[in-house]
Amino acid sequence: MDTLIAFLLAGALTLFFVRGYLKKLTAGKPHAAALPPRPQRPCPRCAKPMEKSVAFCPHCGAAMAMWIVHQAPQQTASVPGGKAGAPKPVINASLCIGCGSCVHVCPETGTLALDGGKAILSHPERCTGHAKCAEACPTQAITLSFGGVLQTMRVPLVRENFETNIPGVFIVGELCGMGLIKTAINEGKLVVDHLRARLQKAPAPASDEMYDVAIVGAGPAGLSASLSAQQHGLRYLTLEQGEIAATIRQYPRQKFLMAEPVEIPLYGTLYVGDGTKEALLSVWETIIRNTGVQIRTNEKVLAVERNSAGFHVRTATGDYRARNVVLAMGKRGSPRKLGAPGEELPKVSYRLIEADSYDDLDALVVGGGDSAVEAALALSRSGKNRVTLCHRGDDFPRLRERNREKLEAARAEGRVQIFTGARVTSITAGQVHLDVRGRPLTLPNHLVFVLIGGESPEEFLRKTGIEIVEKSLSA
């Protein structure tokens, strides 16, 4: 008992002195000044307030990167410094995955290099502003700087809910200015979530002839939107002018496309093991097969016209009605065609991918621009292919001087045969028929590359009535 009493007394004395010591430490110290309130803004997705500087909404988890272009200030003609001078690449090291695409595509050898697994601007004085590095970067780690502005871009005017100036017409994916696959997938899902909520607030009478939403394009954004529409039980129609994920299919073999997992409606977390084009397409096809999502391929949308109840979506083979339209078409548009008999043959392409994979073949390249000349030069580089360049003009007035010199050298060395004032009259399985200044000419042929430009999606948007603006992105 005595021991217990002594222990309690000792504990009480210890607490007494510790309490006094702590009071001395805190006595006289002012209370911490209240921090000034941080700027707030509503989340574009859930509309709840959040700090302006956060990268992700603390309430719904939405990544603010999806709205970088939407929230960027609109450029006006009177603003100086917009596209003054040649653009210079600015590399975001946190986004760079070290794939080397920018180094490989840059025409000025040595301008870019890989150092420690990241791209660096090793010789900025060599950069002449081709901007191909930014186009080739799979993770958008490279932006372009024009003076104080990182990048200016022409984009459709789209609000934070992805709706254009035409109520009921939405745009998602690459066409909005952000080409990242993960961003496009998230945008496709978000826009249909928004449409579902809108349709629930203002339900319309059920109609077999009227779709809740017509989705134009079946790339990452269009497929995600279609899956979301199917998941929510919406009556949807998806139209694709070519194959599903046509843009991705045109990338070079083993091109790295995805570095992070992303949530796919009706599928779950999409994680592509090696992040390559082939792996992504394989998973893509599995998703389509397993979910049963309906997509009409090889049906190009010619016009979207508003009517009293919604929109007419007109294609070459059908005329559909929809309450809403989601444009997920990408930026590449449609390649311009020859209109010659035989153009539908599988040996006719509108883009050259991996020229090194062609060997000992007769190839015809049609066109007189840099793209056509560069394709002809690439096919002739090995010296094993027999390459002919067919151009309807008499000269190549818009050709870059570097390409002009290389083309002349290739012709002098017999690597490229050039016909100017020429046009393709027909294409058959083993031959191609030309009209060269009124003289018929038949050549043996295995491949035809038609590189005569394309129809920009901007023209389609203008016909639809969608406003196009120029925006400036800053660091």
Disulfide bonds with the S-S distance in Angstrom:
none
